């Protein structure tokens, strides 16, 4: 069985002065960026984004399943 490759395309999403790096299998759309940002909040159990700083989330967006 072949190993599944890891996502490698990074997209920078700016929310005020907070920078969220979304790592996916392809470039993401604005709607997908918003979805990933909401998922970041859920994963960090936060109600709002930090005022400054950086974060990172890895997604399966763009994975073709092959």
C-alpha positions in Angstrom: 0.0 0.0 0.0 1.3 3.4 -0.9 1.8 6.1 1.7 -0.6 9.1 1.5 1.2 12.2 0.7 1.0 15.1 3.1 -0.6 18.5 2.1 2.0 21.0 1.0 0.2 24.1 -0.4 0.2 26.9 2.1 -2.2 29.8 2.0 -1.9 32.8 4.3 -5.2 34.1 5.7 -5.1 37.4 7.5 -7.7 38.2 10.2 -6.8 41.6 11.4 -3.2 41.3 12.6 -3.5 37.6 13.1 -2.0 35.4 10.4 -3.4 31.9 9.9 -1.5 29.5 7.6 -3.8 26.9 6.0 -2.0 23.9 4.6 -3.9 22.0 2.0 -3.5 19.8 -1.1 -4.2 22.8 -3.4 -4.8 26.5 -3.3 -8.0 27.2 -1.4 -10.9 29.5 -2.2 -12.1 32.4 0.0 -15.0 30.2 1.2 -12.6 27.4 2.1 -10.3 29.8 3.9 -13.3 31.0 6.1 -14.2 27.4 6.8 -10.6 26.6 7.8 -10.5 29.7 10.0 -13.7 28.6 11.8 -12.2 25.1 12.2 -9.1 26.7 13.8 -11.3 28.4 16.4 -13.0 25.0 17.2 -9.7 23.2 17.4 -8.2 25.7 19.8 -11.5 26.0 21.7 -11.5 29.8 21.3 -14.4 32.1 20.8 -12.3 34.7 18.9 -9.1 35.0 17.0 -6.0 36.4 18.7 -5.4 40.1 18.2 -1.9 39.4 16.8 0.4 36.4 16.2 0.4 33.4 13.9 -1.5 30.1 13.8 -1.5 27.0 11.5 -4.1 24.5 10.5 -3.6 21.4 8.2 -6.6 20.4 6.1 -7.6 17.7 3.7 -9.0 20.3 1.2 -8.1 19.2 -2.3 -7.3 15.6 -1.4 -8.6 13.4 -4.3 -8.6 10.2 -2.4 -6.3 8.3 -4.8 
